[in-house]
Amino acid sequence: MNRTLSPSFEHFYNKLKTILEEARSNTYRAANSEMVQAYWNIGQMIVEEEQKGSNRSEYGKNLVATLSVKLTAEYGKGFHKTNLWNMIRFYRTFPIVDAVRQQLSWTHYRMLMRIEKEDAREFYLQESVEGNWSTRQLERQVSSQYFERMLLTQENNRPLVKHEADIKNELFEPAQIIKDPYVLEFLNLKSNTTFFESELEQALIDKLQEFLLELGRGFSLVSRQYRISADTKHFYVDLVFYNFILKCFLLIDLKTGELTHQDIGQMDFYVRFFEGQIRQDNDNPTIGLILCAENNRTIVKYSLLEDSKQIFASKYKLYLPSEKELKQELIRERKMIEQEKRLNG
């Protein structure tokens, strides 16, 4: 039953909204603040522990490697070696805890740590806080050498330079924090990977996963939408397998549009990341596999580092599906998916 509400209802409702929005913002900022503080503390503890070793450099590497394994097993993949080294760098870059500004995210700090000059780093930190800069805005201003331009500009003209920078200002919204993969990892929450997959891609990835597991050639699924973070950018590998016979990782990226040189370069980056960060000493070299399922043609391309090509030719081909097998499977599955979609449409 509809009831007529008083004219003051909208004002009342807006006040309720304000309470909820402020509470949410405070919650997001609190989660971020606790994470940044924890990472500074971890960095400090590792550095202090490292000082106890006679060979500090070697002891530090072993300590980080051991911590990474144990923390990852208990708290999730936010504690891989790269992130632990970033925590160490964070403490060394900002050794006074009071200088750490809680308004900034971990992604902000990862960017600030890349700025070598202390005066420039302090300038960008202060501007980020005062201007409530998003990480994209910070990256844009660093790339445009905002600090250097301000130094080279006469003082009376600096407001013009600042105004130019503020025109494209992108504000840091507290709601962005809860979507940040670093925060999700810290809280041991899973991100919504369906955001990264179209309906067709999702269906094809399902079929490819099933196809490789049913081959019976030693494949085991490690992860779907495996996230790789590089500074402020996040990348997602569609499928990651480990082959227990070959003792190597297989990374698969699926493209439903035209294959570009950028796609090939991206897979090369994925392979190099796994070689440097994930692969263990007793593992064989990592293999990348790019599958491109365009409307009018299908492309299958294995990708691996130059020094791994000999082992690929002599050993990997015995267990990996051939490019011809994969191409046929991809074409067949795409036709079946599209046909099923038409029948149900």
Summary of the structure (lengths in Angstrom):
residues: 345
radius of gyration: 24.8
end to end distance: 37.7
largest distance: 80.0
contacts: 965
relative contact order: 0.07
helix: 62%
strand: 13%
